[in-house]
Each structure stands twice: as structure tokens, then as C-alpha cells.
Amino acid sequence: MHGGKMRLGYFYPLYGYFPSKDDLVVAYLEERNRRFWALFDSAVNKHPSDPKAQLRL
């Protein structure tokens, strides 16, 4: 782990919140996925009857 601290520098504190690097990556990807679908749902809900307008963000 000390080698990771040296290479990652300021990212090292993030590892304290997660049991492993894999868990950190999974958490990041889950949050990114959640934000994507929130944006997608927002665009669709703004124009429920206009598919072309739903594609414009």
C-alpha cells in the first residue's frame, strides 16, 4: 500500500474510505451510472411526447 501512496499522492486518502481499490472503482462507476441515468430521465421527462427533443440535452 505504501507504493500506492507514493504513486498516487493526493488520491491516497480516498483509499481510507474503501476496503480495496476495486471497491473504490465500483463506487465511482456506480455514481457515474446514477448521474447518467438521472440526466437521461430528466431529458426524457421534459418532453414526454417528443422523441427528437428528448435526444437534445
Secondary structure, DSSP 8 states (H G I E B T S, - for coil): -HHHHHHHGGGHHHHTTSSSHHHHHHHHHHHHHHHHHHHHHHHHHHSTT-HHHHH--
